Amino acid sequence: MLPLFDRREPDAAELSRLIATLNGKGWRTAHDLAWLGWNDRRLRLLAAASEGRIISGQRGYCLTDQASVED
């Protein structure tokens, strides 16, 4: 597991892994994604680095193109 304050720049492999995990799954919480080995801080950093492909909010994380208009 990564350190609590891991601030390394996300790499393409990490981002691809998160996108593949979210694909077709709708909203997933940080708790749902904990098995990937990333804490919520890291997930937020990955979402921010996704150039808009991943959105985050109270419900967790979701691929932008799979979110509803209301999301």
Buried (B, 14 or more C-beta within 10 A) or exposed (E): EEEEEEEEEBEEEBBEBBBEBBEEBBBBEBEBBEEBEBBBBBBBBBBEBBEEBBBBEEEBBBBEEBBEEEE
